[in-house]
Amino acid sequence: MSTQVATKRPPLMLLCLAQFILTLDFAIVNVALPWIKTDLAFTDGAMPWVVGAYALFYGGFLLLGGRVGDIIGRKRMFVWGLAVFTLASLVGGFADSPLLLIVSRALQGLSAAAVAPAVLAMIGAGYPEGAERAKAMGVFGAVSSVGFAGGVLAGGVLTEVFGWRAVMFVNIPVGIYMVVAAAMKLTDDSAQTRKARIDVPGAILVTASMCSIAYALTIASEQGWGAGGTLVPLVGGVVLLAAFIGLQAKVANPLVPLSIFANRGVTSGNLVAFLSGGVMSISTFFITLYLQHVLGFSAILTGLAFFPQALVVVFASLPVAKSTAKLGARPVLVFGSVFLIAGSLWLALTPADGSFAANVLPGGLALGVGITVMMISTAAAAMTGVAPQQMGLASGLYNSNRQLGVGLLLAVAVTIATLTGDATGAITVAGVQSAFWFSAGIATLVLLISLFLVPSLSKQAPAAAPVERAPEAEAPLASA
């Protein structure tokens, strides 16, 4: 039986539209990079930061964004985050220098880190566990998956028809609508959230750790894993993360109570989110690479090539959501991981003289089914048994792990592909194949975790909220 009290249901489509824009914006810029490089005279070294600045601030601040939303109110985080995101998109659209565009992308990532955890937390808190939440998660997962797959399509069409600035300007009318609609339709939840001190040292440590790791991943493909510029921030990030975990075990009001990991649904859901995030990013990146550099597809054709996969996501989402509600996350995740493995193996066999219909489409469709399952069922698992006042924390953990998997595992795949490339370090068909063999290995780990760690439906009882000390529960919010 759920511990949640009855509450007004938040407008699901509004929340999912925000999630769609955030997910779309992560992928939409990739296709436009050659045009951006030419128009703004980017150097080769600065070019990766068009994507990297967004990933750095998004991944680095997700956990903090989720926890702050728990404390000051998720509506506030949602509305103000969207407002900053829209403003940053406007600045990026008018950018006339590489620096200004990179700064705007960093602001987009920072504001996305405030909005994304609030979206999932409001769904988790507003829809009780069981069939109702599973259906809501189904819509959430479908929108996220379509945004991820459709970003390439939207980027290709907008860039070729209107120019690269359109990939920034497209956010503005949607962003304005969402800010106004959210201010009017969302219920103010600041009175329902927990008034507690922010663990400032913990917030600094985990944010610095995530930013340091994200920075290392951004430059790893350019400098190599053995370079000091990669190793120093990577090792530093791991050390800071270890210090953060040690601190959380000692402080009275931790940013991340370690007791939350006693919940098997949360722990296994986050592990699967980390690994499946890597499969998603690897598939999108290397399918795009194969289509453009081997099959000679234009930007718009490359985008259209992802349409069947996005269509599979749309049609598979409702059955996946219903199955998750009826059977629990475990059997559905096992089912989805088989499709991730099959899709990765099919793409690992792509030849140099292949075709889209025979060598890309079947694997892409299989991955579409698997990705749909991962987006829906992992979110459901990672929010299972979580007390309402910790929904933002659980959402931040889930989004952080998925984002870390997207960056870390893609960086490893790029390194593997480069090592099996030609003498100049360029990625060849053999490199693409190696990346998908690696993806198949990751998907196999997803299968094993789903089989042996994800709790069955009968064991997914909600966890009781932790008891907090009364004086500290009423303490004023500390400034960070």
C-alpha positions as CSV (number, residue, x, y, z in Angstrom):
1,M,0.0,0.0,0.0
2,S,1.4,3.4,-1.0
3,T,2.4,5.9,1.7
4,Q,1.5,8.8,-0.5
5,V,-1.4,11.0,0.4
6,A,-4.1,12.1,-2.1
7,T,-3.0,15.0,-4.1
8,K,-4.0,17.0,-7.2
9,R,-2.6,15.4,-10.3
10,P,-0.2,17.6,-12.1
11,P,-0.8,18.3,-15.8
12,L,1.1,15.3,-17.3
13,M,1.4,16.6,-20.8
14,L,2.9,19.9,-19.7
15,L,5.5,18.1,-17.6
16,C,6.2,15.7,-20.5
17,L,6.5,18.5,-23.0
18,A,9.2,20.0,-20.8
19,Q,11.0,16.7,-20.7
20,F,10.7,16.4,-24.5
21,I,12.4,19.7,-25.0
22,L,15.2,19.0,-22.6
23,T,15.9,15.6,-24.2
24,L,15.5,16.9,-27.7
25,D,17.9,19.7,-27.1
26,F,20.7,17.3,-26.0
27,A,20.6,15.6,-29.4
28,I,19.3,18.3,-31.8
29,V,22.6,20.3,-32.0
30,N,24.7,17.3,-33.1
31,V,23.6,17.4,-36.7
32,A,24.1,21.1,-36.9
33,L,27.7,21.1,-35.7
34,P,29.4,21.4,-39.2
35,W,27.3,24.5,-40.0
36,I,28.0,26.0,-36.6
37,K,31.7,25.4,-37.0
38,T,31.8,27.2,-40.4
39,D,29.5,30.1,-39.5
40,L,31.2,31.0,-36.1
41,A,34.7,29.9,-37.1
42,F,35.1,27.4,-34.3
43,T,38.5,25.7,-33.8
44,D,38.6,21.9,-33.7
45,G,39.5,22.1,-30.0
46,A,36.5,24.3,-29.1
47,M,33.9,22.5,-31.2
48,P,33.2,19.7,-28.8
49,W,32.1,22.2,-26.2
50,V,28.9,23.1,-28.1
51,V,27.7,19.7,-26.9
52,G,30.0,19.3,-23.9
53,A,29.0,22.6,-22.1
54,Y,25.4,21.4,-22.0
55,A,26.4,17.9,-20.8
56,L,28.8,19.3,-18.2
57,F,26.3,21.6,-16.4
58,Y,23.4,19.3,-16.9
59,G,25.1,16.2,-15.5
60,G,27.0,18.1,-12.9
61,F,24.0,19.8,-11.2
62,L,21.2,17.2,-11.6
63,L,21.5,15.7,-8.1
64,L,21.7,19.1,-6.5
65,G,18.8,20.3,-8.6
66,G,16.6,17.4,-7.5
67,R,17.3,17.9,-3.8
68,V,16.8,21.6,-3.9
69,G,13.5,21.0,-5.5
70,D,12.5,18.8,-2.6
71,I,13.2,21.6,-0.3
72,I,12.1,24.9,-1.9
73,G,9.3,23.4,-4.1
74,R,9.4,21.7,-7.5
75,K,7.1,24.2,-9.1
76,R,9.6,27.0,-8.4
77,M,12.4,24.9,-9.9
78,F,10.3,24.0,-12.9
79,V,9.1,27.5,-13.7
80,W,12.4,29.4,-13.1
81,G,14.4,26.6,-14.8
82,L,12.3,26.8,-17.9
83,A,12.5,30.6,-17.9
84,V,16.4,30.5,-17.8
85,F,16.4,27.7,-20.5
86,T,14.3,29.8,-22.8
87,L,16.5,32.9,-22.3
88,A,19.6,30.9,-22.9
89,S,18.1,29.6,-26.1
90,L,17.5,33.1,-27.3
91,V,21.1,34.1,-26.5
92,G,22.4,31.0,-28.3
93,G,20.3,31.7,-31.4
94,F,21.8,35.2,-31.7
95,A,25.3,34.1,-30.7
96,D,28.0,35.7,-33.0
97,S,31.0,34.1,-31.3
98,P,32.0,30.6,-30.2
99,L,32.3,31.8,-26.5
100,L,28.7,33.2,-26.5
101,L,27.3,30.0,-27.9
102,I,29.2,27.9,-25.4
103,V,28.0,30.0,-22.5
104,S,24.4,29.8,-23.7
105,R,24.7,26.0,-23.9
106,A,26.1,25.9,-20.4
107,L,23.1,27.9,-19.2
108,Q,20.8,25.5,-21.0
109,G,22.4,22.6,-19.2
110,L,22.3,24.3,-15.8
111,S,18.6,25.1,-16.2
112,A,17.8,21.6,-17.5
113,A,19.4,20.2,-14.3
114,A,16.7,22.2,-12.4
115,V,13.8,21.2,-14.6
116,A,14.4,17.5,-15.3
117,P,14.3,16.2,-11.7
118,A,11.3,18.4,-10.9
119,V,9.4,16.8,-13.8
120,L,9.9,13.2,-12.7
121,A,9.4,14.1,-9.0
122,M,6.1,15.8,-9.7
123,I,4.9,12.7,-11.6
124,G,6.1,10.4,-8.8
125,A,4.5,12.5,-6.1
126,G,1.3,13.3,-8.0
127,Y,0.5,9.8,-9.3
128,P,0.2,6.9,-6.7
129,E,2.2,3.7,-7.1
130,G,0.6,1.1,-9.2
131,A,-1.2,1.2,-12.5
132,E,-1.8,5.0,-12.4
133,R,1.9,5.9,-11.9
134,A,3.0,3.2,-14.4
135,K,0.7,4.8,-17.1
136,A,2.1,8.3,-16.3
137,M,5.6,6.9,-16.5
138,G,4.7,5.3,-19.8
139,V,3.9,8.7,-21.2
140,F,7.0,10.2,-19.7
141,G,9.2,7.4,-21.1
142,A,7.7,7.6,-24.5
143,V,8.2,11.4,-24.7
144,S,11.8,11.1,-23.5
145,S,12.6,8.3,-26.0
146,V,11.0,10.2,-28.9
147,G,13.0,13.3,-27.9
148,F,16.2,11.4,-27.8
149,A,15.6,9.7,-31.2
150,G,13.8,12.6,-32.7
151,G,16.5,15.1,-31.9
152,V,18.6,14.0,-34.9
153,L,15.6,14.2,-37.2
154,A,14.6,17.7,-35.9
155,G,18.2,18.9,-36.1
156,G,18.6,17.7,-39.7
157,V,15.3,19.2,-40.9
158,L,15.7,22.6,-39.1
159,T,19.4,23.0,-40.1
160,E,18.9,22.2,-43.8
161,V,15.7,24.2,-44.2
162,F,16.2,27.2,-41.9
163,G,19.9,27.1,-40.8
164,W,21.6,26.1,-37.6
165,R,20.2,28.9,-35.5
166,A,16.8,27.4,-35.8
167,V,17.8,24.6,-33.5
168,M,18.1,27.2,-30.8
169,F,15.2,29.4,-31.7
170,V,12.7,26.5,-31.8
171,N,12.9,26.4,-28.0
172,I,11.7,29.9,-27.5
173,P,7.9,29.8,-28.3
174,V,7.6,26.4,-26.6
175,G,9.5,27.7,-23.6
176,I,7.3,30.8,-23.2
177,Y,4.2,28.7,-23.4
178,M,5.4,26.3,-20.8
179,V,6.5,29.0,-18.3
180,V,3.1,30.7,-18.5
181,A,1.2,27.4,-18.4
182,A,3.2,26.1,-15.5
183,A,2.7,29.3,-13.5
184,M,-1.0,29.0,-14.0
185,K,-1.7,25.3,-13.8
186,L,0.9,23.8,-11.4
187,T,0.0,23.7,-7.7
188,D,2.4,25.5,-5.4
189,D,4.1,22.7,-3.5
190,S,6.5,24.7,-1.4
191,A,4.4,24.2,1.7
192,Q,4.4,20.4,1.2
193,T,8.1,20.0,0.7
194,R,10.5,19.6,3.6
195,K,12.0,22.7,5.2
196,A,15.5,21.6,5.9
197,R,19.0,22.8,5.7
198,I,20.9,22.1,2.5
199,D,24.0,20.1,3.1
200,V,26.2,22.8,1.6
201,P,29.5,20.8,1.9
202,G,27.9,17.8,0.4
203,A,26.3,19.9,-2.4
204,I,29.7,21.4,-3.2
205,L,31.5,18.0,-3.2
206,V,29.0,16.2,-5.4
207,T,28.5,19.0,-7.9
208,A,32.3,19.5,-8.2
209,S,32.7,15.7,-8.6
210,M,30.0,15.4,-11.3
211,C,31.3,18.5,-13.2
212,S,34.9,17.2,-13.0
213,I,33.9,13.8,-14.3
214,A,31.7,15.3,-17.1
215,Y,34.6,17.6,-18.1
216,A,37.0,14.6,-18.3
217,L,34.5,12.7,-20.5
218,T,34.1,15.7,-22.8
219,I,37.8,16.0,-23.6
220,A,38.7,12.3,-23.5
221,S,37.9,11.7,-27.1
222,E,40.1,14.6,-28.2
223,Q,43.1,14.2,-25.8
224,G,42.9,10.5,-25.1
225,W,42.4,8.7,-21.8
226,G,46.1,8.7,-20.9
227,A,46.5,12.4,-21.2
228,G,46.9,14.5,-18.1
229,G,44.1,16.8,-19.1
230,T,41.7,13.8,-19.0
231,L,43.2,11.8,-16.1
232,V,43.5,14.7,-13.6
233,P,39.8,15.8,-13.6
234,L,38.7,12.1,-13.9
235,V,40.6,11.0,-10.9
236,G,39.8,14.2,-9.1
237,G,36.1,13.7,-9.7
238,V,36.3,10.1,-8.3
239,V,38.1,11.3,-5.2
240,L,35.6,14.1,-4.6
241,L,32.7,11.5,-5.1
242,A,34.3,9.2,-2.5
243,A,34.6,12.2,-0.1
244,F,31.0,13.0,-0.7
245,I,29.8,9.5,0.1
246,G,31.9,9.5,3.3
247,L,30.4,12.8,4.3
248,Q,26.9,11.6,3.7
249,A,27.4,8.8,6.2
250,K,28.3,11.3,9.0
251,V,26.1,14.4,8.7
252,A,22.7,14.8,10.3
253,N,20.9,16.1,7.2
254,P,22.7,14.6,4.2
255,L,22.1,15.7,0.7
256,V,21.7,12.0,-0.2
257,P,20.7,9.8,2.7
258,L,22.6,6.6,2.0
259,S,19.6,4.6,3.4
260,I,17.8,5.3,0.1
261,F,20.1,2.7,-1.5
262,A,18.6,0.0,0.7
263,N,15.6,0.2,-1.6
264,R,16.4,-2.5,-4.2
265,G,14.2,-0.8,-6.8
266,V,16.1,2.5,-6.5
267,T,19.5,0.8,-6.6
268,S,18.8,-1.6,-9.5
269,G,16.8,1.0,-11.4
270,N,19.8,3.4,-11.2
271,L,22.2,0.7,-12.3
272,V,20.1,-0.1,-15.3
273,A,19.6,3.6,-16.1
274,F,23.3,4.1,-16.1
275,L,24.0,1.2,-18.5
276,S,21.0,1.6,-20.8
277,G,21.8,5.4,-21.1
278,G,25.1,4.3,-22.5
279,V,23.4,2.0,-25.1
280,M,21.1,4.8,-26.1
281,S,24.0,7.3,-26.7
282,I,26.2,4.8,-28.4
283,S,23.5,3.7,-30.8
284,T,22.5,7.3,-31.7
285,F,26.1,8.5,-32.2
286,F,27.4,5.5,-34.2
287,I,24.3,5.0,-36.3
288,T,24.6,8.7,-37.3
289,L,28.3,8.3,-38.0
290,Y,27.6,5.2,-40.2
291,L,24.8,6.8,-42.1
292,Q,26.7,10.0,-42.9
293,H,30.2,8.8,-43.4
294,V,29.6,5.3,-44.9
295,L,26.3,5.5,-46.6
296,G,26.7,9.2,-47.5
297,F,23.4,10.4,-46.1
298,S,22.7,14.1,-45.8
299,A,21.7,15.7,-42.5
300,I,18.0,15.6,-43.4
301,L,18.2,12.0,-44.6
302,T,20.1,11.0,-41.5
303,G,17.3,12.6,-39.4
304,L,14.6,10.9,-41.4
305,A,16.4,7.6,-40.9
306,F,15.6,7.8,-37.2
307,F,11.9,8.2,-37.8
308,P,11.0,4.5,-37.8
309,Q,12.8,4.1,-34.5
310,A,10.8,7.0,-33.0
311,L,7.6,5.5,-34.4
312,V,8.4,2.2,-32.6
313,V,8.8,4.2,-29.4
314,V,5.4,5.8,-29.7
315,F,3.6,2.5,-30.4
316,A,5.5,0.4,-27.8
317,S,5.1,2.9,-24.9
318,L,1.5,2.1,-23.9
319,P,2.0,-1.7,-23.9
320,V,5.2,-1.3,-22.0
321,A,3.6,0.9,-19.4
322,K,0.6,-1.5,-19.0
323,S,3.0,-4.5,-18.7
324,T,5.1,-2.7,-16.1
325,A,2.0,-1.9,-14.0
326,K,0.7,-5.4,-14.2
327,L,3.9,-7.5,-14.0
328,G,6.4,-5.2,-12.3
329,A,9.6,-3.8,-13.7
330,R,11.7,-7.1,-13.6
331,P,10.1,-9.1,-16.5
332,V,9.6,-6.1,-18.7
333,L,13.3,-5.0,-18.2
334,V,14.4,-8.6,-19.1
335,F,12.3,-8.4,-22.2
336,G,13.7,-5.0,-23.2
337,S,17.3,-6.0,-22.5
338,V,17.0,-8.9,-25.0
339,F,16.0,-6.3,-27.7
340,L,19.0,-4.1,-26.7
341,I,21.3,-7.0,-27.1
342,A,19.8,-8.1,-30.4
343,G,19.8,-4.5,-31.9
344,S,23.5,-4.0,-30.8
345,L,24.6,-7.4,-32.3
346,W,22.8,-6.7,-35.6
347,L,24.6,-3.3,-35.9
348,A,27.9,-4.8,-34.9
349,L,27.7,-6.7,-38.2
350,T,27.3,-3.7,-40.4
351,P,29.6,-4.0,-43.5
352,A,31.3,-1.2,-45.4
353,D,29.0,-1.8,-48.4
354,G,25.8,-2.1,-46.4
355,S,22.4,-0.5,-46.9
356,F,20.0,1.2,-44.5
357,A,17.2,-1.2,-45.0
358,A,19.2,-4.4,-44.5
359,N,21.9,-3.3,-42.1
360,V,20.6,-0.4,-40.0
361,L,16.8,-0.4,-39.9
362,P,16.3,-3.9,-38.2
363,G,18.9,-3.1,-35.5
364,G,17.5,0.4,-35.0
365,L,13.9,-1.0,-34.6
366,A,15.1,-3.5,-32.0
367,L,16.9,-0.8,-30.1
368,G,13.8,1.3,-30.3
369,V,11.8,-1.4,-28.4
370,G,14.6,-1.8,-25.9
371,I,15.0,1.9,-25.3
372,T,11.3,2.3,-24.7
373,V,11.4,-0.3,-22.0
374,M,14.4,1.2,-20.4
375,M,13.0,4.7,-20.3
376,I,9.7,3.6,-18.8
377,S,10.5,0.6,-16.5
378,T,13.8,2.0,-15.1
379,A,12.0,5.2,-14.1
380,A,9.2,3.2,-12.5
381,A,11.7,1.0,-10.6
382,A,13.9,4.0,-9.5
383,M,10.9,5.7,-7.9
384,T,9.4,2.7,-6.3
385,G,8.9,2.9,-2.5
386,V,10.3,6.4,-2.3
387,A,8.7,8.8,0.2
388,P,7.0,11.9,-1.3
389,Q,9.5,14.3,0.2
390,Q,12.4,12.4,-1.4
391,M,11.0,12.2,-4.9
392,G,13.3,15.0,-6.1
393,L,16.3,13.2,-4.7
394,A,15.3,9.9,-6.3
395,S,14.6,11.7,-9.6
396,G,18.0,13.5,-9.4
397,L,19.8,10.2,-8.8
398,Y,18.0,8.6,-11.7
399,N,18.7,11.4,-14.1
400,S,22.3,11.7,-12.9
401,N,23.1,8.1,-13.4
402,R,21.4,8.0,-16.8
403,Q,23.3,11.1,-17.9
404,L,26.6,9.7,-16.5
405,G,26.0,6.5,-18.4
406,V,25.4,8.5,-21.6
407,G,28.7,10.4,-21.3
408,L,31.0,7.8,-19.8
409,L,30.0,4.8,-21.8
410,L,29.9,6.8,-25.0
411,A,33.4,8.1,-24.3
412,V,34.6,4.6,-23.8
413,A,32.9,3.4,-27.0
414,V,34.5,6.3,-29.0
415,T,37.9,5.3,-27.6
416,I,37.4,1.6,-28.6
417,A,36.2,2.7,-32.0
418,T,39.2,5.0,-32.5
419,L,41.7,2.3,-31.4
420,T,40.2,0.0,-34.1
421,G,40.2,2.8,-36.7
422,D,42.8,3.7,-39.2
423,A,46.4,4.9,-38.7
424,T,45.2,8.6,-38.4
425,G,42.8,7.7,-35.6
426,A,39.7,8.2,-37.7
427,I,36.8,5.9,-36.9
428,T,36.2,3.3,-39.6
429,V,33.5,0.7,-40.2
430,A,35.6,-1.6,-38.0
431,G,35.5,1.0,-35.3
432,V,31.7,1.3,-35.6
433,Q,31.4,-2.5,-35.3
434,S,33.6,-2.5,-32.2
435,A,31.5,0.1,-30.6
436,F,28.3,-2.0,-31.1
437,W,30.0,-5.1,-29.7
438,F,30.8,-3.0,-26.6
439,S,27.1,-1.9,-26.6
440,A,26.0,-5.6,-26.7
441,G,28.2,-6.3,-23.7
442,I,26.6,-3.4,-21.8
443,A,23.1,-4.7,-22.7
444,T,24.1,-8.1,-21.4
445,L,24.9,-6.5,-18.1
446,V,21.4,-4.9,-18.2
447,L,19.9,-8.3,-18.7
448,L,21.8,-9.8,-15.7
449,I,20.9,-6.9,-13.4
450,S,17.3,-7.2,-14.4
451,L,17.2,-10.9,-13.7
452,F,19.0,-11.0,-10.4
453,L,18.8,-7.5,-8.8
454,V,15.5,-5.8,-9.8
455,P,12.9,-6.8,-7.2
456,S,9.8,-8.7,-8.3
457,L,6.4,-7.0,-8.1
458,S,5.6,-8.7,-4.8
459,K,8.7,-7.2,-3.2
460,Q,8.2,-3.6,-4.4
461,A,6.5,-2.4,-1.2
462,P,6.9,1.3,-0.6
463,A,9.6,2.2,1.9
464,A,8.7,4.3,4.9
465,A,9.9,7.9,5.0
466,P,13.0,8.3,7.2
467,V,12.3,9.9,10.6
468,E,14.0,13.3,10.9
469,R,14.9,15.3,13.9
470,A,12.3,17.9,14.7
471,P,14.5,20.9,15.4
472,E,16.4,20.4,12.1
473,A,13.2,19.7,10.1
474,E,12.0,23.2,11.0
475,A,15.3,25.0,10.5
476,P,15.5,27.8,7.9
477,L,17.0,27.1,4.5
478,A,20.7,27.7,4.5
479,S,22.2,29.7,1.7
480,A,24.5,27.8,-0.6
